[in-house]
Amino acid sequence: MSRFQTLEYVRDRADPRVARIVLNRPERLNAIDEHMPGEIRRAVELADDDDEVHVIVVCGAGRAFCAGYDLQAFAEGAVDHPCQQERTPWDPMLDYRTMKRFTEDFMRLWHSCKPTIAQVHGYAVAGGSDIALCCDLLVMADDARIGYMPARVWGCPTTAMWAYRLGPMRAKQLLFTGDTIDGVTAKAWGLAADAVRPDALDDTVRALAERIAGVPRAQLMMQKLVVNQVLESMGLEQTQMFATLFDGVARHDPAGMWFRRRAQLHGYKDAVAWRDSGRPIPEGVEAQALVERMQRELDANKGG
């Protein structure tokens, strides 16, 4: 077993043809830190290099699959970061390079030569939905929630998988509203292969994984490559380039800076509560004026 900081990589005891990647930051609802994307890549590569493994299951420890990027520090903190640049003019290519690397790490699940299954309970939201949608199949608890709430402000899903998995109308519905859907709806919309009671989720995923694992590796790889090629020929890589660049824009435009200052002044939970409430989000000149006012308050607080 290889050592990881943010996840566990294990072979299923009942069926060694099944490898499990267990996101393991339960105290943060498995929120994504700077180590997790690269560790997901490494874990997938371990499974790909193991001839006994036929299928990979991705799941989360604790109460959720993954609650997205661990953004509280980025939103509330004052330290500059490639993905939240404040002290110098925004360098979009530095931002892009950082986020594109994370996107490509998640996409290792998509490009793996072996089928990948996301076992979703609790929440698979924001960046957590990117991880889930990079898997070939989703199986969800019927009460689990999936969606990309930062589409309302301060984010754009960098994997751009929503349109490819749901079609344009449903993708627009979720990305225009930032709403989440439960497992039952995800199954009805064709996003999830199945939605079951939470207490039946483990057994349902295990049965599916074992059914797939009985197929020769070469057969699985060929079928996956054929289906993936359909979406890749539709411009998936080019779409991800735009989405990743737009994610940086969303964090640095006037509305994004308002969200950041709101979080710094009143806390991340307060900013998220406004974002998700349906209240109009300040933009343009209004947002710029509020950013300047909140910056003065922050400076005054530091001085005091």
Order of alpha helices (4+ residues) and beta strands (2+ residues): beta-beta-alpha-beta-alpha-alpha-alpha-beta-beta-alpha-beta-beta-alpha-alpha-beta-alpha-beta-alpha-alpha-alpha-alpha-alpha-alpha
